[in-house]
Amino acid sequence: MKENKIYTLAIESSCDDTSAAILCNDKVLSNIVARQAIHEEYGGVVPELASRAHQQNIVPVVDVAIKKAGISKEDLNCIAFTQGPGLMGSLLVGGSFAKSLSMALDIPLVAVNHMKAHILAHFIDEEGFDKPTFPFLALTISGGHTQIVKVNSFFDLEIIGETTDDAVGEAFDKSAKILGLPYPGGPLIDKYAQEGNPKAFQFTKPKVDGLNFSFSGLKTQILYFIQKNVKENSNFIEENKADICASIQHTIIQILMDKLKLAVKETGINQIAIGGGVSANSGIRKTLKEAESKYGWKTYIPKFEYTTDNAAMIGIVGYYNFLENNFSTNNVVSKARIKF
């Protein structure tokens, strides 16, 4: 079956990006993302505004994806869409569109778990990027999730560690907000960190059993640190911005690396892949690459465009489900929280 050309239309609408992609087997022909700038003035994603923007974007985004791929909708073999997790209103827009088009074209439908897609994005056929072999460990890091997953096959993924409170992306964004940086602040911390001293300020790493994470205490610690120093020097943030950002980023990376080292020790698996929006962070990517020579790991870092929310990663999951005839019925429902 792999020799045949299987065209998959993929739709991603879990948060504030409307994305559509066309894949021919495991190769991406188009991957269109419409971003929503309206949330910036509110300092975070407003769910109602996000779902309305998805309604405006979904048809033109899908249309552009099909045209850029050089095919027609009649060429499609299946439609994959994000079932969850995510914002309910946003998910409903993508899910409703996918189900309607699937019925109209009389082609199979595949409901996809967004977090699994971040992991399986590594199997998109991209020149210059290796694909991991099973089993491997995946660190999924985003604004809503922080997980260590043992990946045994395309359909056998087991969470062996996760956050007990806030996600790593939340820690980056809230730290940025404390520093007065505009939304989204995570990339700005990364930007300023590159110019600072990562050991200028010391933050305590949380003590959490096993392979689980916790970031709420670190956020509070950073808040009190800033409040204390700003009280003594009103220009403290501006005078030390790069060093503060570098120190915050260094602490977060050390928390992630400590747990990864423990996971490798416990499982005996030294293949590590990362995925999710925070995997775009340059400090994390650099540290993970250095771990290859430092610890003898084989690491897999996704192409930058597949780190943030995108439909191509949904499409690759759809493709592998198509090969196994794992289809969803039109009764499938979107879920803000979904079993992994």
Beta strands, then each sheet from edge to edge (+ up, - down):
strand 1: 7-12
strand 2: 17-24
strand 3: 27-35
strand 4: 78-84
strand 5: 109-113
strand 6: 136-141
strand 7: 146-153
strand 8: 156-162
strand 9: 271-275
strand 10: 298-300
sheet 1: 3+ 2- 1+ 4+ 5+
sheet 2: 8+ 7- 6+ 9+ 10+
end
